[in-house]
Amino acid sequence: MGSEGLEPTYFRCSVTKDALVIHPQMSYYAGGELLCLYVCKALQEAGYKVTLACDVFSPADAERFFGLGSVVRQCGYRKIAKFSPTLPYFVSLQRIPYAIRMRTLLGKTDADVVFSTQSSSFYIPKRKLFHFVYNVLDLFNHPPGSNLSGPASSKEPLKKPYYFLLRQARRIFWDRYSPTPAIFFAVGSLVLQDLKDRGYQNSRLIFPPCRTSFKPKLPKKKQVVQYTRILPNKRIELFSEIAQLLPQYPFYIVGRTPTERSGVNHDYSQRILRGLPRNVTYVDALTRERPDLLENSKVYLYTGTEAGIGIALVEAIAAGCIPFTPYGVGAVDIIETAGVGQLFSSAQQAAKKIETTLEAEQTAQEIYAISDKANMFSPESFEEQIRQIVN
């Protein structure tokens, strides 16, 4: 996987090699957390003593979700405190002192190399910093979800002083503590372009590690599947709309729903699940717990909006599924790079293409040829790139 015009940066580690991996919110156990743990694994295999800075340190959960509990057990741990606002209002403003405390704490590291594997910016002086970016807007938010700048303007006069204060705080805070990475790693070409458009020329494309252990089960069934968390940016309503247009085929959603304390995400998930069409079955499970639906299905239908690539789409290719994704999202990178799958611009177009695909004859050789294309996104390929950078 190329550097998109930039040559890789290499440097020699000292005899005593220490690495700090920063991942503020580990408790999600989704694609970003899988990437974080494979960074830790690659560093350990390169001879580094790794310290993981995160909110939750649980080898048991890492094993349950990803089979990587041994990686976490070999890491040191530096706790990142959870952000807890004291007032229900002015939350963005309250994030600023919290972010400063965290940056000050982590900036005192003795590590030779630092990896930030979540889109949260940190100031680490005089250290080699490699920063993964999933969405360029996240660079301006810490913790994820904050907005230090506020909107450029507000139609509500009472809010204008507040947003003015936020913009001034951001100008002082960002100018003083802006990150100085050796490389920004963009996890998709759309993210890379956003970074370069904003002047971050020290950016390169890297595809995140994707589990390629899933294998096709033959014969493939005429069914459609998506493995996902039920969140607004996953656009499950689009998945449902397409399913309604194809009532003769079973559709499956496999994933987890947000807890009640997640607020708007929980409300969204409950509304979506209540409104699922009759031919859509929701299975509350982890990918590792229900690989059969992925390995049996002929079509994988992704409907999200992420700018970076999604690991579930690659897992589906490994399982021999034909992937479908909307135009203009990060998953297009996977289809174009692997040379398999189809794009769509509307629910009607997707339904027509999916029906044609489900009814088309497919040989075992063709299915296994699809599965082989996932290898270019394997964890081994990702780990090798990390090791090359730090050795």
Secondary structure, 3 states (H helix, E strand, C coil): CCCCCCCCCCCCCCCCCEEEEEECCHHHCCHHHHHHHHHHHHHHHCCCEEEEEECCCCHHHHHHHHCCHHHHHCCEEEECCCCCCCCCCCHHHHHHHHHHHHHHHHHCCCCCEEEECCCCCCCCCCCEEEEEECCHHHHHCCCCCCCCCCCCCCCCHHHHHHHHHHHHHHHHHHHHHCCCCCEEEECCHHHHHHHHHCCCCCEEECCCCCCCCCCCCCCCEEEEEEECCCCHHHCHHHHHHHHHHCCCCCEEEEECCCCHHHCHHHHHHHHHHHCCCCCEEEEECCCCCCHHHHHHEEEEECCCCCCCCCHHHHHHHHCCCEEEEECCCCCHHHHHHHCCCEEECCHHHHHHHHHHHHHCCCCHHHHHHHHHHHHHHCHHHHHHHHHHHHC
